[in-house]
């Protein structure tokens, strides 16, 4: 049984009994775990590295990390464009993945060679005497970071879409397995983060940053080798040309034909060029709304894709434009999340990190929500989804956007919790006379686990919901682009967080030399608690905006359970179940 539009590694049509399914997904899961073991742990511990080893300021360390996250997601657009237009998603990952290995190798080299980093000093007690990284060494640091961003971005653009390709969305059995795939995909991210936060962060903080970065490079290489070993089992989508070109052609043709009159029957547009070559593209039925784009499908004697487009191209463009309000509102709602993560790590560096005789690295606190995520994701996929599916009739139990809304509500709650805990930390610092001493505040770092715990709900709900939403709603020829749009939500929210920090500092800075809320090196002198309250208010407003657009959105893919057809069960006898 063949899957239309997909080929095996030899370029031959795939057989659904031998290609794709859970067996192929296992190799993909392994790369998910390995890549996130390296990337997530280092992103969360990078603030400590920049401030403690490279001697950058508090706000500068945070914004450098958020810019790095944003750059990673921007490179995802490059990976999506390449894999949707020219080469398969598997080749995209195998070509760009080694750049991540190279980037971690450069970081390991810089951390190992003393001449490539500033001299050591006590940033808490002797900040004025600490030399900040600059010149060639700063250039090497940024080259290494953004080489990692290039490799990671291109991998993440193709990885989720490549996994989704292994399941047929139109098959009643495989469509349910595809929904489970994204839950287990998120589980793999959590498992990788959990392992990295325990192993890699411990090595970086106790054995040296060079050893931690070197281990990160090794696990990336291991994941890429495992992915390559599964090549005989994959379904590979054959690129059908640039999706950006098709989008632009529809917009240009619609503008050229703006004065023409649409036929009353939309079906007549498709009949004008019924034999138009759309091999490999998804056959999209006409939909209501955005009718001005349908003028691109009016044939008036002019040839060429910039004067006339098929209804399939028009519907592709409609599908993308309909997701724009969700994209914008989700970006605004997600903005507080990366800020909480980076500032929480810096809070932890000022607190008591001892648990008995064990020192807890602030970045390792993320183990708390990560474990919570893994437990909830398994329970969600195994128990909640089947139960809710029987009640609602939706393949995923609830719709993607409903799941996302729950996550955005948890972000606002997390900022409230963070503000209360930060206020308590500052009061203890003042009462103990430790505001300017650089000595740890007598408050356990485990208090920060509360805000991380609440924020973990976001990854269980909003993260997975948005990933599945953009992947399932994107047309077949734009799946990688849909995944890249999801990562752009994460990346742009990080960049917006950087912008917000700069705006807040500028607005709260006084002319008499008083720093802004988040400026300076002393977190005890900052107004981080007020900033958290500001994020809470902005997050609530963004949530209301998201709910408005989510209620208006009409799904392109019917989220309800598809009815099994005769013989469909036979084709899946050899399939493994998640």
ZAMARGU-4260 file (C-alpha; in steps of 0.2 Angstrom, whole numbers, plus 5000, padded with zeros to 4 digits):
<rodrens>
0) 5000/5000/5000 | 5008/5016/4994 | 5008/5033/5002 | 5005/5047/4989 | 5020/5060/4987
5) 5032/5049/4998 | 5047/5039/4992 | 5060/5028/5001 | 5079/5031/5001 | 5080/5024/4983
10) 5067/5036/4977 | 5054/5022/4974 | 5036/5024/4980 | 5035/5018/4999 | 5025/5004/5005
15) 5016/5008/5021 | 5018/4991/5028 | 5037/4992/5027 | 5041/5011/5028 | 5036/5024/5041
20) 5026/5020/5057 | 5032/5018/5075 | 5048/5009/5069 | 5054/5023/5059 | 5049/5035/5073
25) 5061/5027/5085 | 5076/5033/5076 | 5069/5051/5076 | 5065/5050/5095 | 5083/5046/5098
30) 5089/5061/5090 | 5076/5072/5099 | 5083/5065/5115 | 5101/5068/5111 | 5099/5085/5103
35) 5089/5092/5118 | 5101/5084/5130 | 5114/5095/5123 | 5105/5111/5118 | 5092/5113/5132
40) 5105/5110/5146 | 5117/5122/5139 | 5104/5136/5135 | 5098/5136/5153 | 5116/5135/5160
45) 5123/5148/5147 | 5118/5162/5158 | 5130/5156/5172 | 5144/5153/5159 | 5142/5171/5152
50) 5141/5180/5169 | 5153/5169/5179 | 5166/5165/5166 | 5165/5178/5152 | 5160/5192/5165
55) 5145/5199/5156 | 5132/5209/5166 | 5116/5202/5173 | 5104/5209/5159 | 5117/5207/5146
60) 5119/5188/5150 | 5100/5186/5149 | 5098/5195/5133 | 5112/5186/5125 | 5104/5170/5129
65) 5087/5175/5123 | 5095/5182/5107 | 5103/5165/5105 | 5086/5156/5106 | 5079/5169/5094
70) 5093/5166/5082 | 5091/5147/5083 | 5072/5149/5078 | 5077/5161/5064 | 5088/5148/5057
75) 5074/5136/5057 | 5066/5146/5043 | 5081/5142/5033 | 5080/5124/5036 | 5062/5124/5032
80) 5064/5133/5016 | 5078/5121/5010 | 5068/5105/5016 | 5052/5110/5008 | 5060/5116/4992
85) 5075/5107/4987 | 5081/5092/4997 | 5072/5080/5008 | 5070/5083/5027 | 5082/5069/5031
90) 5096/5076/5020 | 5093/5093/5028 | 5096/5086/5045 | 5111/5076/5040 | 5119/5091/5031
95) 5116/5105/5044 | 5117/5094/5060 | 5136/5093/5060 | 5136/5112/5062 | 5129/5110/5079
100) 5143/5098/5083 | 5156/5110/5077 | 5149/5124/5087 | 5150/5114/5103 | 5168/5110/5099
105) 5172/5128/5097 | 5165/5132/5114 | 5174/5117/5122 | 5190/5124/5114 | 5187/5142/5121
110) 5183/5135/5138 | 5199/5125/5138 | 5212/5137/5132 | 5215/5151/5145 | 5220/5164/5132
115) 5203/5163/5123 | 5193/5169/5139 | 5195/5183/5152 | 5205/5180/5167 | 5197/5172/5182
120) 5189/5183/5196 | 5176/5183/5209 | 5161/5192/5200 | 5151/5193/5217 | 5165/5202/5227
125) 5176/5210/5214 | 5165/5214/5199 | 5173/5231/5196 | 5190/5222/5193 | 5183/5209/5181
130) 5187/5210/5163 | 5173/5207/5151 | 5175/5197/5136 | 5179/5207/5120 | 5188/5208/5104
135) 5193/5191/5095 | 5188/5181/5110 | 5170/5188/5110 | 5169/5185/5091 | 5174/5167/5094
140) 5161/5165/5107 | 5147/5172/5096 | 5153/5162/5080 | 5152/5146/5091 | 5135/5150/5098
145) 5127/5155/5081 | 5135/5139/5073 | 5126/5129/5086 | 5110/5140/5082 | 5112/5136/5063
150) 5113/5117/5066 | 5100/5116/5079 | 5088/5127/5070 | 5089/5117/5054 | 5087/5101/5063
155) 5072/5107/5073 | 5063/5113/5057 | 5064/5096/5049 | 5063/5084/5064 | 5045/5086/5069
160) 5039/5087/5051 | 5049/5072/5046 | 5042/5062/5061 | 5024/5067/5056 | 5028/5061/5038
165) 5030/5043/5045 | 5011/5043/5048 | 4996/5046/5036 | 4985/5059/5042 | 4971/5052/5031
170) 4972/5035/5038 | 4960/5032/5053 | 4973/5021/5063 | 4989/5031/5058 | 4980/5048/5062
175) 4978/5043/5080 | 4997/5037/5080 | 5002/5054/5073 | 4993/5063/5087 | 5003/5052/5099
180) 5019/5055/5090 | 5019/5073/5095 | 5016/5069/5113 | 5030/5057/5113 | 5041/5070/5103
185) 5038/5082/5118 | 5042/5068/5130 | 5059/5065/5121 | 5062/5084/5123 | 5059/5082/5141
190) 5069/5066/5143 | 5084/5074/5134 | 5082/5090/5145 | 5081/5080/5161 | 5097/5070/5156
195) 5106/5085/5151 | 5102/5095/5167 | 5108/5081/5178 | 5123/5075/5168 | 5130/5090/5157
200) 5126/5104/5170 | 5134/5094/5184 | 5150/5091/5173 | 5150/5110/5168 | 5149/5116/5186
205) 5160/5103/5194 | 5172/5096/5181 | 5174/5111/5169 | 5165/5120/5155 | 5176/5112/5142
210) 5171/5094/5147 | 5153/5099/5147 | 5154/5107/5129 | 5164/5092/5123 | 5151/5080/5129
215) 5137/5090/5121 | 5146/5089/5104 | 5148/5070/5107 | 5129/5067/5110 | 5124/5077/5095
220) 5136/5067/5084 | 5128/5051/5092 | 5111/5057/5088 | 5115/5061/5070 | 5123/5043/5067
225) 5107/5035/5074 | 5096/5045/5063 | 5106/5040/5048 | 5105/5022/5053 | 5086/5022/5050
230) 5087/5027/5032 | 5079/5011/5025 | 5063/5013/5035 | 5059/5031/5032 | 5045/5039/5021
235) 5053/5054/5013 | 5042/5068/5006 | 5048/5073/4989 | 5050/5092/4988 | 5038/5101/4976
240) 5047/5118/4974 | 5048/5133/4985 | 5033/5136/4996 | 5037/5155/4997 | 5037/5156/4978
245) 5020/5149/4977 | 5014/5161/4991 | 5021/5176/4982 | 5014/5170/4965 | 4996/5169/4972
250) 4998/5186/4980 | 5005/5194/4964 | 4992/5185/4953 | 4978/5191/4964 | 4984/5209/4963
255) 4985/5208/4944 | 4968/5201/4943 | 4960/5212/4956 | 4948/5221/4944 | 4941/5204/4937
260) 4925/5197/4943 | 4924/5181/4952 | 4913/5167/4945 | 4898/5164/4957 | 4902/5146/4958
265) 4919/5143/4966 | 4921/5126/4958 | 4922/5134/4941 | 4939/5141/4945 | 4946/5124/4946
270) 4938/5118/4930 | 4947/5131/4920 | 4964/5122/4921 | 4959/5105/4927 | 4974/5097/4920
275) 4986/5109/4929 | 5002/5099/4935 | 5001/5099/4954 | 5010/5082/4956 | 5015/5079/4974
280) 5005/5094/4981 | 4990/5091/4992 | 4973/5092/4984 | 4964/5106/4994 | 4946/5108/4992
285) 4939/5126/4990 | 4936/5135/5007 | 4926/5151/5012 | 4934/5167/5016 | 4949/5177/5009
290) 4940/5178/4992 | 4951/5191/4985 | 4964/5178/4984 | 4953/5167/4973 | 4955/5180/4959
295) 4973/5173/4956 | 4964/5157/4950 | 4955/5166/4936 | 4961/5162/4919 | 4960/5177/4907
300) 4972/5171/4893 | 4988/5175/4902 | 5000/5161/4905 | 5013/5159/4919 | 5013/5156/4938
305) 5013/5175/4941 | 4997/5178/4931 | 4987/5163/4935 | 4988/5150/4949 | 4979/5134/4952
310) 4966/5133/4966 | 4978/5122/4976 | 4990/5136/4977 | 4977/5148/4982 | 4971/5136/4996
315) 4989/5134/5002 | 4990/5153/5003 | 4974/5154/5012 | 4979/5141/5025 | 4995/5150/5029
320) 4986/5167/5031 | 4973/5160/5042 | 4987/5155/5054 | 4994/5172/5055 | 4983/5179/5069
325) 4986/5163/5079 | 5005/5165/5076 | 5005/5183/5082 | 4994/5181/5097 | 5004/5165/5102
330) 5020/5175/5101 | 5014/5189/5112 | 5007/5176/5125 | 5023/5166/5125 | 5035/5181/5128
335) 5036/5179/5147 | 5041/5161/5147 | 5059/5163/5141 | 5061/5178/5153 | 5056/5168/5168
340) 5068/5154/5164 | 5083/5165/5162 | 5080/5176/5177 | 5076/5162/5188 | 5093/5154/5185
345) 5101/5171/5190 | 5090/5171/5206 | 5096/5154/5210 | 5114/5160/5209 | 5111/5172/5224
350) 5102/5159/5235 | 5107/5144/5246 | 5111/5130/5234 | 5114/5117/5247 | 5103/5102/5249
355) 5112/5093/5263 | 5129/5090/5257 | 5124/5092/5239 | 5126/5109/5229 | 5111/5111/5217
360) 5115/5121/5201 | 5101/5134/5198 | 5099/5127/5180 | 5096/5110/5187 | 5080/5116/5195
365) 5072/5113/5178 | 5073/5095/5183 | 5057/5098/5193 | 5046/5104/5179 | 5054/5092/5167
370) 5050/5076/5177 | 5032/5083/5179 | 5031/5085/5161 | 5036/5068/5157 | 5024/5060/5169
375) 5010/5071/5163 | 5013/5068/5145 | 5013/5049/5147 | 4996/5051/5158 | 4989/5063/5145
380) 4993/5052/5130 | 4988/5035/5138 | 4973/5040/5149 | 4966/5058/5146 | 4966/5057/5126
385) 4957/5041/5125 | 4945/5046/5138 | 4942/5063/5131 | 4941/5056/5113 | 4926/5046/5118
390) 4917/5062/5125 | 4922/5075/5112 | 4925/5065/5097 | 4942/5074/5094 | 4957/5064/5088
395) 4968/5073/5101 | 4954/5073/5115 | 4953/5092/5115 | 4957/5103/5100 | 4975/5110/5098
400) 4970/5128/5102 | 4961/5123/5118 | 4976/5114/5124 | 4987/5130/5120 | 4975/5141/5129
405) 4978/5131/5145 | 4997/5133/5143 | 4996/5152/5141 | 4985/5153/5157 | 4999/5144/5166
410) 5012/5157/5160 | 5002/5171/5169 | 5001/5161/5185 | 5019/5157/5184 | 5024/5175/5183
415) 5013/5179/5199 | 5022/5165/5208 | 5039/5171/5203 | 5035/5189/5209 | 5030/5183/5226
420) 5045/5172/5228 | 5057/5186/5222 | 5049/5198/5234 | 5052/5186/5248 | 5070/5183/5243
425) 5074/5202/5242 | 5066/5205/5260 | 5077/5191/5267 | 5092/5199/5259 | 5088/5216/5267
430) 5084/5208/5284 | 5101/5199/5284 | 5111/5214/5278 | 5117/5204/5262 | 5110/5217/5249
435) 5128/5222/5244 | 5139/5208/5251 | 5138/5195/5237 | 5135/5181/5250 | 5120/5169/5247
440) 5103/5174/5254 | 5098/5162/5267 | 5084/5155/5257 | 5084/5138/5249 | 5085/5138/5230
445) 5071/5125/5230 | 5059/5139/5232 | 5062/5143/5214 | 5055/5125/5209 | 5037/5132/5212
450) 5038/5144/5198 | 5047/5131/5187 | 5033/5119/5191 | 5019/5130/5186 | 5029/5135/5170
455) 5031/5116/5166 | 5012/5116/5162 | 5016/5127/5148 | 5027/5114/5140 | 5014/5100/5142
460) 5000/5110/5134 | 5005/5126/5124 | 5021/5119/5117 | 5014/5102/5111 | 4998/5110/5106
465) 5006/5124/5095 | 5018/5111/5087 | 5004/5099/5082 | 4993/5114/5077 | 5006/5122/5065
470) 5011/5105/5058 | 4994/5098/5055 | 4986/5114/5048 | 5001/5117/5036 | 4998/5110/5018
475) 5008/5094/5014 | 5021/5104/5004 | 5024/5116/5018 | 5025/5105/5033 | 5043/5110/5037
480) 5038/5128/5035 | 5023/5125/5048 | 5036/5118/5060 | 5047/5133/5057 | 5033/5145/5061
485) 5030/5136/5077 | 5049/5138/5082 | 5047/5156/5076 | 5034/5158/5090 | 5047/5153/5103
490) 5061/5163/5095 | 5052/5179/5092 | 5045/5178/5110 | 5063/5177/5116 | 5068/5192/5105
495) 5052/5202/5111 | 5058/5198/5129 | 5075/5206/5125 | 5066/5221/5118 | 5055/5222/5133
500) 5069/5222/5145 | 5078/5236/5136 | 5061/5246/5136 | 5058/5243/5154 | 5076/5248/5159
505) 5075/5264/5149 | 5058/5269/5156 | 5063/5266/5174 | 5081/5273/5173 | 5082/5290/5182
510) 5093/5305/5177 | 5101/5306/5194 | 5111/5290/5190 | 5099/5277/5197 | 5099/5261/5186
515) 5083/5254/5178 | 5074/5239/5186 | 5085/5226/5178 | 5102/5235/5176 | 5118/5233/5186
520) 5126/5217/5192 | 5117/5216/5209 | 5101/5207/5208 | 5097/5212/5226 | 5096/5230/5220
525) 5085/5226/5205 | 5066/5227/5204 | 5064/5210/5197 | 5048/5207/5207 | 5040/5222/5199
530) 5045/5216/5182 | 5037/5199/5185 | 5021/5208/5190 | 5022/5218/5174 | 5024/5202/5164
535) 5009/5194/5173 | 4998/5209/5167 | 5005/5208/5150 | 5002/5190/5149 | 4984/5191/5154
540) 4981/5204/5141 | 4989/5193/5128 | 4979/5178/5134 | 4963/5187/5131 | 4969/5192/5113
545) 4973/5174/5110 | 4956/5168/5115 | 4948/5180/5103 | 4957/5173/5088 | 4957/5155/5093
550) 4938/5156/5094 | 4937/5163/5076 | 4949/5150/5069 | 4941/5137/5057 | 4952/5121/5056
555) 4958/5115/5039 | 4961/5097/5045 | 4945/5090/5054 | 4950/5087/5072 | 4937/5074/5074
560) 4941/5055/5074 | 4941/5048/5056 | 4930/5033/5052 | 4939/5017/5048 | 4937/5011/5030
565) 4936/4993/5025 | 4952/4984/5025 | 4961/4998/5034 | 4965/4987/5049 | 4973/4974/5038
570) 4986/4987/5032 | 4992/4990/5050 | 4994/4972/5056 | 5013/4974/5056 | 5013/4991/5063
575) 5020/4994/5081 | 5009/5004/5093 | 5015/5018/5104
</rodrens>
